[in-house]
Each structure stands twice: as C-alpha cells, then as structure tokens.
Amino acid sequence: MVCGPIEFEQAQRRDALYAEAEAVYRRYWAEVQRVELSAHPVVTPELEAVTEPRFRELLRQAFVQAEGRQRVKGEGSVVWVRRAPGVSRYGSVVAVDACTDGRNARYREREGDAEPGGVVEHRLFFTRFGIDAGLRIVGSEFVDVETC
C-alpha cells in the first residue's frame, strides 16, 4: 500500500508517540528498581516527573504496603515493550505493553529468607496535560506470568 504525505506524517507522529511512551516507561522502571533497594521506598522526584497524580497515589500506596520488603540482590529487567494500539483507559492517549523478569532479583520481607521476584506483563497508559507537556503514566494493569 502506497501512502501519501498525510499518512506518512501521521505514521511519524504515531512512531514518535510510542517511542516517547517507551522512554517514559523505561525511566519509570529504572527509578522503581533504584527505590526498591530501600526498606522504606518512597515516591521520588523522578517518579513524580513520569507519573500523573492519580497513578502516583496508587504507587505511594503500593510502597506503603511493601514496607519492609526490600530488594537485597540482583534486579529485574525489561524483556520487551510493545505497542498497544487502540487501547485507552484513564483518558490515555497511548498505551504500551511490557514484560519484566525479576527472577534474578532477591527480595527479603522484614525477616526471613530472600525470595526471587517474578515475571510480570504490564499494560501502561500514558497521557499529557497541555500541548507541550511530556507523556506521563496515568494508569497500569498487570498480571503475573510464567515467562515473557
């Protein structure tokens, strides 16, 4: 199929949007990995920069629930990030699916032996408020899986 200049420009904008969403997600993931090294994880300025308030509050609640659970060895990795076309929640303008593998990481509850992390598929939703604003995570869904 031959595309004209309008379709080409739309495809370029769509590609740029997905690339930005992936970059925001990887930035978020890297900071979550860093924060998990603390026994008292908190929402950092870096996490505030890539999340919207509603999602940030959910993240804050997750950190409170995880209080005392600390990553003591290794880290998880992003195995893949894929486009999720036509999917929207929470007023999102774009969505991506990602799979992370945390089996090389070890987590310790308040007391006890370190346990391996798991493999998780995520769907992340992104939005922006204002014309010049960067994308931010506005919501997510996830499910534990056996492998990516």
LINRA-V860982 format. One record per run of one state. SS is the DSSP state (H for helix, E for strand, L for the rest). FROM is the first residue (numbers start at 1). TO is the last residue. If there is no record, write none. Layout:
((SS FROM TO) (SS FROM TO))
This chain:
((L 1 4) (H 5 35) (L 36 44) (H 45 50) (E 51 51) (L 52 52) (H 53 65) (L 66 69) (E 70 73) (L 74 76) (E 77 83) (L 84 93) (E 94 101) (L 102 105) (E 106 108) (L 109 114) (E 115 116) (L 117 118) (E 119 127) (L 128 135) (E 136 145) (L 146 148))
